[in-house]
């Protein structure tokens, strides 16, 4: 299954940015408070992959 969503990015302090996880993903992946997201940046393709760690 492929689900596409877009979210806005906002400032959080001077050097950080923040965004939200769409409700569709939260429900589909059963994401809960306390779960961890691993961020994998590929600078060659300019993509960011998020991996959910329970």
N, CA, C and O atoms as a GROMACS GRO file, in nm:
protein
  216
    1UNK      N    1   0.084  -0.117   0.000
    1UNK     CA    2   0.000   0.000   0.000
    1UNK      C    3   0.090   0.124   0.000
    1UNK      O    4   0.191   0.127   0.070
    2UNK      N    5   0.054   0.225  -0.077
    2UNK     CA    6   0.128   0.350  -0.080
    2UNK      C    7   0.033   0.464  -0.048
    2UNK      O    8  -0.069   0.483  -0.114
    3UNK      N    9   0.068   0.540   0.056
    3UNK     CA   10  -0.013   0.654   0.098
    3UNK      C   11   0.076   0.779   0.091
    3UNK      O   12   0.185   0.781   0.149
    4UNK      N   13   0.031   0.880   0.022
    4UNK     CA   14   0.106   1.006   0.014
    4UNK      C   15   0.037   1.112   0.098
    4UNK      O   16  -0.084   1.131   0.090
    5UNK      N   17   0.115   1.182   0.178
    5UNK     CA   18   0.066   1.292   0.260
    5UNK      C   19   0.169   1.404   0.255
    5UNK      O   20   0.287   1.379   0.231
    6UNK      N   21   0.125   1.526   0.276
    6UNK     CA   22   0.214   1.640   0.288
    6UNK      C   23   0.185   1.711   0.419
    6UNK      O   24   0.069   1.726   0.459
    7UNK      N   25   0.291   1.755   0.486
    7UNK     CA   26   0.275   1.833   0.608
    7UNK      C   27   0.364   1.956   0.601
    7UNK      O   28   0.465   1.956   0.530
    8UNK      N   29   0.328   2.058   0.672
    8UNK     CA   30   0.407   2.181   0.678
    8UNK      C   31   0.516   2.166   0.784
    8UNK      O   32   0.499   2.092   0.882
    9UNK      N   33   0.626   2.235   0.764
    9UNK     CA   34   0.736   2.236   0.859
    9UNK      C   35   0.736   2.373   0.927
    9UNK      O   36   0.722   2.476   0.861
   10UNK      N   37   0.753   2.372   1.060
   10UNK     CA   38   0.752   2.496   1.138
   10UNK      C   39   0.882   2.509   1.218
   10UNK      O   40   0.949   2.409   1.245
   11UNK      N   41   0.916   2.630   1.256
   11UNK     CA   42   1.033   2.654   1.341
   11UNK      C   43   1.005   2.605   1.482
   11UNK      O   44   0.894   2.616   1.532
   12UNK      N   45   1.109   2.552   1.545
   12UNK     CA   46   1.104   2.516   1.687
   12UNK      C   47   1.237   2.562   1.746
   12UNK      O   48   1.334   2.487   1.747
   13UNK      N   49   1.240   2.683   1.794
   13UNK     CA   50   1.366   2.739   1.843
   13UNK      C   51   1.448   2.793   1.727
   13UNK      O   52   1.395   2.815   1.618
   14UNK      N   53   1.577   2.813   1.751
   14UNK     CA   54   1.663   2.874   1.650
   14UNK      C   55   1.717   2.775   1.548
   14UNK      O   56   1.734   2.810   1.431
   15UNK      N   57   1.744   2.651   1.589
   15UNK     CA   58   1.811   2.558   1.497
   15UNK      C   59   1.730   2.434   1.465
   15UNK      O   60   1.779   2.345   1.395
   16UNK      N   61   1.610   2.424   1.515
   16UNK     CA   62   1.528   2.305   1.494
   16UNK      C   63   1.402   2.337   1.416
   16UNK      O   64   1.351   2.449   1.419
   17UNK      N   65   1.354   2.236   1.346
   17UNK     CA   66   1.226   2.243   1.277
   17UNK      C   67   1.139   2.129   1.328
   17UNK      O   68   1.190   2.030   1.379
   18UNK      N   69   1.008   2.144   1.314
   18UNK     CA   70   0.915   2.042   1.362
   18UNK      C   71   0.804   2.023   1.259
   18UNK      O   72   0.766   2.116   1.189
   19UNK      N   73   0.754   1.902   1.251
   19UNK     CA   74   0.639   1.871   1.166
   19UNK      C   75   0.552   1.771   1.240
   19UNK      O   76   0.591   1.722   1.346
   20UNK      N   77   0.436   1.740   1.187
   20UNK     CA   78   0.347   1.643   1.250
   20UNK      C   79   0.342   1.516   1.167
   20UNK      O   80   0.371   1.518   1.047
   21UNK      N   81   0.304   1.407   1.231
   21UNK     CA   82   0.282   1.281   1.160
   21UNK      C   83   0.132   1.274   1.130
   21UNK      O   84   0.051   1.279   1.222
   22UNK      N   85   0.096   1.262   1.004
   22UNK     CA   86  -0.047   1.258   0.969
   22UNK      C   87  -0.120   1.142   1.039
   22UNK      O   88  -0.064   1.034   1.059
   23UNK      N   89  -0.245   1.168   1.075
   23UNK     CA   90  -0.327   1.069   1.146
   23UNK      C   91  -0.336   0.937   1.068
   23UNK      O   92  -0.344   0.830   1.129
   24UNK      N   93  -0.336   0.945   0.935
   24UNK     CA   94  -0.342   0.825   0.852
   24UNK      C   95  -0.226   0.731   0.883
   24UNK      O   96  -0.245   0.610   0.895
   25UNK      N   97  -0.105   0.788   0.897
   25UNK     CA   98   0.012   0.707   0.928
   25UNK      C   99   0.008   0.654   1.071
   25UNK      O  100   0.043   0.539   1.097
   26UNK      N  101  -0.036   0.739   1.162
   26UNK     CA  102  -0.044   0.698   1.303
   26UNK      C  103  -0.133   0.576   1.316
   26UNK      O  104  -0.099   0.480   1.386
   27UNK      N  105  -0.247   0.579   1.249
   27UNK     CA  106  -0.340   0.466   1.256
   27UNK      C  107  -0.286   0.344   1.182
   27UNK      O  108  -0.293   0.233   1.233
   28UNK      N  109  -0.233   0.364   1.061
   28UNK     CA  110  -0.185   0.252   0.979
   28UNK      C  111  -0.068   0.179   1.045
   28UNK      O  112  -0.057   0.057   1.035
   29UNK      N  113   0.020   0.254   1.112
   29UNK     CA  114   0.139   0.194   1.174
   29UNK      C  115   0.126   0.175   1.324
   29UNK      O  116   0.218   0.126   1.388
   30UNK      N  117   0.010   0.212   1.379
   30UNK     CA  118  -0.014   0.200   1.523
   30UNK      C  119   0.097   0.271   1.603
   30UNK      O  120   0.152   0.214   1.698
   31UNK      N  121   0.128   0.394   1.564
   31UNK     CA  122   0.232   0.472   1.633
   31UNK      C  123   0.175   0.524   1.764
   31UNK      O  124   0.065   0.578   1.770
   32UNK      N  125   0.255   0.507   1.870
   32UNK     CA  126   0.212   0.551   2.003
   32UNK      C  127   0.319   0.639   2.066
   32UNK      O  128   0.436   0.636   2.026
   33UNK      N  129   0.279   0.717   2.163
   33UNK     CA  130   0.373   0.799   2.238
   33UNK      C  131   0.479   0.708   2.299
   33UNK      O  132   0.447   0.605   2.357
   34UNK      N  133   0.604   0.746   2.286
   34UNK     CA  134   0.714   0.665   2.339
   34UNK      C  135   0.783   0.584   2.231
   34UNK      O  136   0.895   0.537   2.252
   35UNK      N  137   0.718   0.565   2.114
   35UNK     CA  138   0.783   0.497   2.003
   35UNK      C  139   0.896   0.587   1.951
   35UNK      O  140   0.896   0.707   1.977
   36UNK      N  141   0.990   0.529   1.877
   36UNK     CA  142   1.104   0.602   1.825
   36UNK      C  143   1.101   0.604   1.673
   36UNK      O  144   1.066   0.504   1.610
   37UNK      N  145   1.138   0.717   1.615
   37UNK     CA  146   1.154   0.727   1.470
   37UNK      C  147   1.303   0.738   1.439
   37UNK      O  148   1.371   0.824   1.494
   38UNK      N  149   1.353   0.652   1.351
   38UNK     CA  150   1.491   0.659   1.305
   38UNK      C  151   1.489   0.737   1.173
   38UNK      O  152   1.413   0.703   1.082
   39UNK      N  153   1.571   0.840   1.163
   39UNK     CA  154   1.576   0.927   1.045
   39UNK      C  155   1.697   0.887   0.961
   39UNK      O  156   1.810   0.886   1.012
   40UNK      N  157   1.675   0.855   0.833
   40UNK     CA  158   1.783   0.818   0.743
   40UNK      C  159   1.784   0.919   0.627
   40UNK      O  160   1.690   0.925   0.548
   41UNK      N  161   1.890   0.996   0.618
   41UNK     CA  162   1.903   1.100   0.516
   41UNK      C  163   1.992   1.051   0.403
   41UNK      O  164   2.104   1.004   0.426
   42UNK      N  165   1.942   1.061   0.279
   42UNK     CA  166   2.021   1.030   0.161
   42UNK      C  167   2.044   1.162   0.088
   42UNK      O  168   1.953   1.213   0.023
   43UNK      N  169   2.165   1.217   0.099
   43UNK     CA  170   2.194   1.346   0.038
   43UNK      C  171   2.206   1.338  -0.113
   43UNK      O  172   2.190   1.440  -0.181
   44UNK      N  173   2.233   1.221  -0.167
   44UNK     CA  174   2.244   1.207  -0.313
   44UNK      C  175   2.106   1.219  -0.379
   44UNK      O  176   2.094   1.281  -0.485
   45UNK      N  177   2.004   1.161  -0.318
   45UNK     CA  178   1.869   1.166  -0.376
   45UNK      C  179   1.781   1.270  -0.308
   45UNK      O  180   1.666   1.290  -0.346
   46UNK      N  181   1.836   1.338  -0.206
   46UNK     CA  182   1.762   1.437  -0.128
   46UNK      C  183   1.632   1.380  -0.073
   46UNK      O  184   1.527   1.444  -0.080
   47UNK      N  185   1.642   1.259  -0.018
   47UNK     CA  186   1.525   1.196   0.044
   47UNK      C  187   1.553   1.170   0.191
   47UNK      O  188   1.667   1.155   0.234
   48UNK      N  189   1.445   1.167   0.267
   48UNK     CA  190   1.452   1.139   0.409
   48UNK      C  191   1.358   1.023   0.437
   48UNK      O  192   1.238   1.030   0.408
   49UNK      N  193   1.411   0.917   0.492
   49UNK     CA  194   1.331   0.798   0.523
   49UNK      C  195   1.315   0.788   0.674
   49UNK      O  196   1.411   0.804   0.749
   50UNK      N  197   1.193   0.764   0.716
   50UNK     CA  198   1.164   0.744   0.858
   50UNK      C  199   1.134   0.598   0.884
   50UNK      O  200   1.054   0.538   0.813
   51UNK      N  201   1.198   0.542   0.986
   51UNK     CA  202   1.171   0.404   1.025
   51UNK      C  203   1.116   0.404   1.167
   51UNK      O  204   1.173   0.465   1.257
   52UNK      N  205   1.004   0.334   1.186
   52UNK     CA  206   0.941   0.325   1.317
   52UNK      C  207   1.006   0.213   1.396
   52UNK      O  208   1.017   0.100   1.348
   53UNK      N  209   1.050   0.245   1.517
   53UNK     CA  210   1.109   0.146   1.608
   53UNK      C  211   1.018   0.138   1.728
   53UNK      O  212   1.001   0.237   1.799
   54UNK      N  213   0.959   0.022   1.752
   54UNK     CA  214   0.868   0.003   1.865
   54UNK      C  215   0.945  -0.029   1.991
   54UNK      O  216   0.885  -0.048   2.096
   0.00000   0.00000   0.00000
